[in-house]
Amino acid sequence: MFAGLLNKGFRGSLALLITVFIVSAIICYFVPFSIEIRNYPNLFYNYFTQYLTSKALLVAINFLFIGLGVLLISLISVNQEVVEKQNYFPVFIYLLLGIACVEPFQASPQIFTNVFVLFSIYKLLDTYRSENVLGQIFEAAFWLCVSSFITISSIICFPLFFIILLILRPFSWREWVIALMGFFLPMFIYECMSYLSNFNQWYFFDATTLYFQFLKVPSFSEYFLPLSALLFVLLFISIISGLFSGFGNTVKKQRSRSILLWFLFFSTFGFFSGGANSSSIILTYAFPLCFFIGDFLYGIKQIKITNTILALLIFCVVLIFMGRFGLFN
C-alpha cells in the first residue's frame, strides 16, 4: 500500500503526496464545523486575519503553507541527509499532521510559523562543513525572528538556534555576532515603524513576558486524543529504537538527531503556552515527530506492519474530519 511508495523516494511518493494534498484541501473546503478555536495574541496574525473572511481563501492559504512546509521537510530529508534519500515517510507524516490540524474557518498561525522555523533550520544544516556561511546564518536568524511576530511561541527556538550552531560548527564569534544581528534586525525595523506610527511599541518584549507568565496546562479536544496518543507511542518507540541503533550511520545524521532531541526539549514550553490546544501542540512538535517516526517506519522490514501503522495514523486523521462534519454529535 502506502509504505511501498514511500520507500521509493521522490518519484514513488510524488503522486501519493499530491493526491492526498488535493483531496484533503477539497474535503476541508466542505467542512461545516470547527472543532477547535484559536485565540492567539500575536500581532501580525491578528492584523492580517481580520481581513480574511472568505472560506476558500482561508483554505487556500492554509494549504499553501502546508505545501511549503512539506517542501522544506523534503529538502531537509534529502539535501541535508537527515534520513535516507529514498525515505519519504517524514514528508508524508508532516503532510498528515498539517491536514489534521488546520481548521477551515481560521488561518493557522502555527502552520505559518513552522515554514519560517523549518527554513531557518534548513539554512543552518546547510552550513555543516561549509565555508563562507555568514550570509546563511544571518538569513536563518532573520527569518526565525520574523516567525515570532506571527506566533510568539517560536521564541522557544531562539536558544535552539545557537545550540544547533554549536552542534554543527566549531565556535566562531563572527558567526554568533552575525546571528545576533539577524535576530536584532526584525525587532529594530518593527520598533522604528512603531515609533513612527506611535502604535504598540515594545511589542516583542511585552509578548515574550506574557508568554512565559501564562504557561498552563493545555486543553485537548477529544477528537485529537487518538492521534495524540498514537504519535506519543510511536515517538517513544522510535527514540528507544534510535538509541539502540545509534541514530544513523553518518556523523551528520547523528548530529541531526541531537538537534531533533533538543527541539523536543524546547517544545515543552509550546506545550504549556497560554491558548495552546491539541492542533497547535501537534504542529509545534511536527518537525521532530515526522523525522523520528518516519525514520522508524522506514527501518521496519515488514511492509505489512508499516502499512498497519500508516493506516492507524490515517484513521486518526479521518476521525478528526468526522468530528468536523458533526458525525459524532
Beta strands, then each sheet from edge to edge (+ up, - down):
end
